[in-house]
């Protein structure tokens, strides 16, 4: 097996976009850890299977200065010249010329040169990046997949459909959205890999459809946003394993005014936008504001923009009082039942329909949902992943005796909204109960559709069975 290490080494730790060459203590330590993980999780398991393993390395170094010398430590960390058969370091000024595919092909060229010189062939190539720290034995992962095909690590977790600024289909309908940090390529398809680079569609065509993935699950390739079982990059790893992300539903109230709303929004960002550590970008924002003007609605929409989130430039916002219809344009009508709990349920229903439309259009389900009343006080932060939402919802009631914070699964939210709105279908009787005893009415509505309720102290939990 030829293992090809290609890409930028000694990267800075600021994030996936940090392409700087760094010789800081942290960067050197992380790069050494990555090299050691390759030996432990990839090279040695292959050798235990009786295979010869040769390494090839292509990376960048500073064009000048003493910093460039440390790059040659990579060869030593990967086992020295006895294991690393060929390596090539290019000055950083070549980055713009080569781009990713250019260096990829240069690295494969090292294998071709050596194979020709030695008159040998390999069973397969494994192409990896130097900034990957492996977490599991890669040969066992490959053996569980279709090892006679070209394999990428996994398909990417992206949800393009159903978003105002994204028109293409989501990743569950686009098999070519794959993580290109790692590729397994049987020797017979090496020329295909050279011709295509790490491009799924091209490889599918040239190999006659012999392309698949090592892991049958979807992830973000940026491990700061989503952890995966295969590897992490040389920077802080998210403690979340994201499959659908978090939906944050913000309720600004029926009579909120702009300055207080904007002030409270800062508390909301800290309380619910920051999910995971480091914070993941997979938080989608849905918001409802009551009786505010069109101008204020536009101002609030601008204030909701959060560039650090994947869809943060296009938050979903509904303004105006709700009449229970599916018309999501600006509305200004009197509610059917004028009580706080009914108004809360209608606002949540409208936002949950937007949420469900996005899930349905791209065929995914959120990992969790958090609903917050923006006019209340918050604890430091609500981490949705810390709550067991499999068969329960977690709720805190605010001063208006309606849920101030509610955390649930996507399916639990649908059950809860259905229970609440069914309870109000009898006209004004339930409205009177909700005005007098809103917490009890909330519990009764949930029980009324056969859901088991268990109230606990902060946070309270309602079991859905």
N, C-alpha and C positions, 0 to 999 in steps of 0.2 A: 504494500500500500504506500502510495506517495501522499504525504500530507503537505499541503501547500498553504503557507501562512502569508497572507497578502493584506496590505493596507497600512494605515497609519498606526504607529506605535508611540508609546510614551505620551499619550494624549492627556490634556488637561482634564480636570474633573468637574467643569462647570455644567456639563450637560451634553446631550447628543450632538449639539451644534458646535461644540468646542473642539476645533481641529488643530489647536496649537500644540507644538512640541514642547513638552515640559520635563525638566530634570529635577523637579521638586521631590522632596523625600517621599511624599504620598504617591506621586506619579510613578517613581521608580519602584516603590514597594508594590504597587498594583500591577505594574507590568511584569515584575518577577513572579507574582502570584499567578498571573495569567499563563505565563510560560510553564510554570510548575503544574498547573491544572491540565494543560495539554498533555504533558508527559504522563501524569497519573491517570487521567480519565480517558485518554485517547490512545497514546502510543503504547503504553504498557499493556492494556487489555488486548490490543491487536497482537502484540508480541506473545502474550500468553496463549493466543490461538494458533501460534506457530507461524505467524506471518512476519516477513521482513518489513520494517518500516523505515522509510527514508523521508527526511524533511527538506523542504525548499522554502526560502524566505525572500520576500520582496517588500521593501518598506521605504520610508523617507527619512532623511536626516537633515539637520540644518545645513544650509549652503556653506557656512563658514563658522568659525569659533570652536572652542574646546568642547562645547556641548555635544558636538557630533560624535565624539569618541564613545560616549556611553551607549550609543545605538549598537555598537559591536558587542556589547555585553549580551545582547539578545542571542547571538550565535552560541555563546557559552551556556546561557540558561536553557537553551533548547537541546543541549547535549554536545556542543562543540562540533568541530568539523568532521568527526567520525560519524555523527548522525545527520548533520546538516550538509547535504551533498552539494548544494549550490545556494548562494545568496547574492542579493544585489540591493544596495542602498542607493536611492536617487536623491538628489538635492531637492529641498522643498519647492524650489522654483519650477519643478516639473509637475507639481500638483495640478496647476491650471491646464497644462498641456495634456496630461494623461487622463485626468478625471478618474472615476472609479473603474470603468471598464478598461481603460488603458493599462493601469497597473495590474489589473486582474489578468490580462493577456500576457503582460511581461512576466508575471509569476508562472503562468502555465508554460511560457517559453523556456524557463529554466528546467522544467521537467523534461520537455521535449529534447533539449540539448543533451541532458545527462543520459536519457534513455537511448538516444542515438549513439553517443560516445561509448556507452557500456553494452550496446546491443541487447537491451532487455526491454521487457514490457511489465507493467504492473497490473494487478487485478483491478485496481480502482484508484481514483484520486479522492481525497477529502480536502476541500478548500475551506479555510477558516480565516478569521481576522485575528490580528494579534491582541486586540483589546477584549477578547472573550475569556471569561473565567468559567470553565465547565463545571457543572454540578452533578453530573451523572456519567456512567460509562457509555460513551457514544457508540461503541460497537454493538452493545446490546440493544440500543435504540434502533440502529440500522437493521439489525437482524430481525427485529419485530416488524419492520416495514418491508416494502418490496425492494430488497437490496439490489436486485438486478436492474433497477431503474435509476435514473437521475433523481436525487432526493434533495429537496430544500428542507429547512428546519421545521417550519409550520406555516400555515396561512395567516395573513395579517388580520387583526381585529380593527376594521374600519367600517363606518356606517355612512356611506355617502347618500343613499337614497333618503328621501323625505326631509331633506334639509334645504333651506332657502338658497344657500350659496353653493350647493353641491348637486349636480344633475346626474352624475353617473351612478350606476348600480352599486349597492353595498357589497361588502366582501363575501358574504355568504352566497352570493350569486356570481362572484368573480373569482374563479379558482386561481387566476394568475396573480392575485395579490398575495405574495409570499415573502417571507423574511429571507434576505439574500446574504445574511451573515455567514451561512454555512451551506456547502453543497457536497453531496456524495455523487461521484460520477464513475460508473463502470468504464473500464479502459476502452471498450468498443465505442463509447460515445464521447471520447475525449475531443475529437475534432469538432463535434457539435458544440461542446462547451467553449472551445476556442473561438468558434465562429459567432456564437450567440452572446458569450459572457453570461452573467447570472440573470438571464431573461427567460421567464417561464414560457411565454407564448412561442418564442423562437425555438426553444428546446423541444417543446411539444411537437412542433412541426418537423423538425429535423430528426428527432428520434422516433417518429411514428407513434407518438403518444406515450412513450415510456418515461413519464415524469410524475412524481408524487411528492409526499412529505413524510418526514420522520415521525412527527407527532400529529395525531388526528385531533387537533384542537387549535383554536385561534388565539393569538396573542398580539400585543403591540411589540414590535421588535426593540423598542426603547425600554430597557428594563427599569428605568427610573419611573416610568408610567405604569408598568405592568410586569410582574415577575412571571417567569416560566420555568418548567422543570429542567430545561436543557442547559441554559447558561445565564450568566449575568455579565454585564459590561463593567469596565473598570471605573465605576462610579457608584454612588449610593444606589442600592436597589430598593424598589418599592416593596412595601410589606403587603401590598394587595396583589392578588391574582385576579385580573379583570376578565370577565366574560361578557358582561353587558354594560358595566359602568354603573354610575349612580345618577338618578334623576332627582333634581332639587326643585321642589314646587314651592314657590314663594307667594304668600297671600298678603297683600298690602292693605286690606281692609276696605270697607265700603265708603268711608269718609276720610280717608287719609289725605294729607296735604303734602305738597312737594318737598319743602325743606326737611321736615321730619323724616319723610320716606328716604331721602337721599342720605341722611345721617344714619338711619337704621341700617341701610344697605351695607355700610362698612362693617357693622357687627355681623351681618349675615354672611359676608364673605369669609370672615374668620370662623364663623360657627359651622357653616355647611359646605362652602366651596372647597375648602382644603381637606380632601379625603385622602388618607394614606400619608406616609412619610418616606420619601419626599412626596408632595402632593401630586396625585395623578391628574392627567389632562382629561380623563374620561368622566366628567361631570357635566350633564346637560341641564340647562336652566329653563324652567317654565315659570311664568309669573302671571298673577292676576292683580289688577288694581281697580278699585271701585269707581266712585263718581269723580273722576278727574277729567280735565279738558283734553281735547285732542293734542293740544300743544304740550301739555304736561305729560301725556302718554308718550309722545315722541322723545321728550327729555328723559323720561324714565327708561325708555328703551336704550337710549345712548348710554345711560348710567349703568345698565346691566351688562354691557359689553365687558367680557373678561378674556383678553387675548391669550392667557395661559391655558385656557381650556380648548379642547379640539374644536368644538362648535361655539366657542365663546364670542365670536363676532356676530352670531345670529341667534340671540336668545328668543324664545317664544314668549310673547307678552300679549295678554288680552286685557283690554281696558273697558270700563263701563259696567253697569249693573246687569245681572244675568236673569233671563226669563226661563232658563231651562232648555232652550232650543240649542241646535247645533251650529247656529250662526256665530262665527267667531270674530266677526268684524266688530267695530266699536258699537256698543249697545247702551241705550239709555231708557230702560223700561222699569216699571215697578215690579218687585219680586212677587211671586205667588203667595209666599208665606213669609211675613216680615218678622223673623226671629234669627238670632245670631247663629244658631246651629244649622238652620236651613241654609242661610247665606253661605256659611262655611262649606257645607256639603255641595252646594251648587258650584262654588268656585273650584273646589277640588274635582268635581265631576268634569267640568270644562277642561281643566288642565290634564286630567287623566285621559280624556279622549285624545288630546294632542299627543300625549305620551304613547297611548296605545296605537295611534296611527303610525308613529315612527317605528315602533317595535314591529308592527305588522308589515310595513312596507319593506323592511330590510331583514325580516325573519330573525329577530333576536329578542332577548328578554333582559331587562335591567337586573343587575345584581341586588339592588335595593333602591328604595325610594324614601326621601326625607321631605316632609312637609313642614314649613315653618310659617307662623304668623309674624310678619315683619315688625309689627307694632309692640312686641313684647320684649322681655329680657332673655338673654341666652347664657347658658353655661359656656365655658371657654370654647368647646368644640364638640360636635356630635359626629363621631366616626361610625358611619352606617355599618361598616364591616365588623364592628364590635358587638352588634346585636344579632341575636338568633331570630331571624324572620321567617324561618321555615314554616311555622304553624302559629305565629302570633304577630301582633303589632304592638309597638311600644309608644306610649302617649304621655305627654305632660299637658295638663290643662292650665290655661292662662287666666288672667283676671276677668275676662269676659265669659269664663266657663265654657269655652270651646277649645278644642285641641290647639295648643300653642306650638308644640313640636310633636310630630308623629312619624315613626320610622316603621316601614313595612317592606315586604317583598312586593313585586309588581302584581302578582296574583292576589296577594292579601289585600292590596289597595283596591283592586276591582271588586272583591267580595265586600269590603267595607263600604265603598261608595254605593254599591247596589243595595246593601242593607239599609243605609241611611235614607236614600231617596225612596225606597219602597215604603219605609215607615211614615214618610210625610205624604204619601199618596191618599191618605184618608181625609185630607182637607185640614181644617184648623185645629182639630183635637190634639194632634201631636205637637202642633206649634205652641199651644198653651202649656203643655207639659214641658216642652223644651225651654220656654221662657222661665217657668217656675223652678224646675230642677234639671238644668241642662246636662250635668254629668250623668244623672240617673237615666235621663232620656237617651243619652248616647249609648249607655249600656243596654237599655231595653231594646233599642233599635237593632243592635247587633245580635242580641239574644233572639229577637223575633224571627230571624231567618235561620235559626238552628245553630248559631255559632256560640261556642263555649266562651264565657268571659271570665277572666281572672284579673282583678285589679290589684296592683301592687304599688308600693311607695315608689317615689321618683327613681327611674321612670316606671310608669304603670304599664302593665302588659295585658293584652286581651288575646287569649288563645283562640285561634281559628281552627276548628276541627270539622 
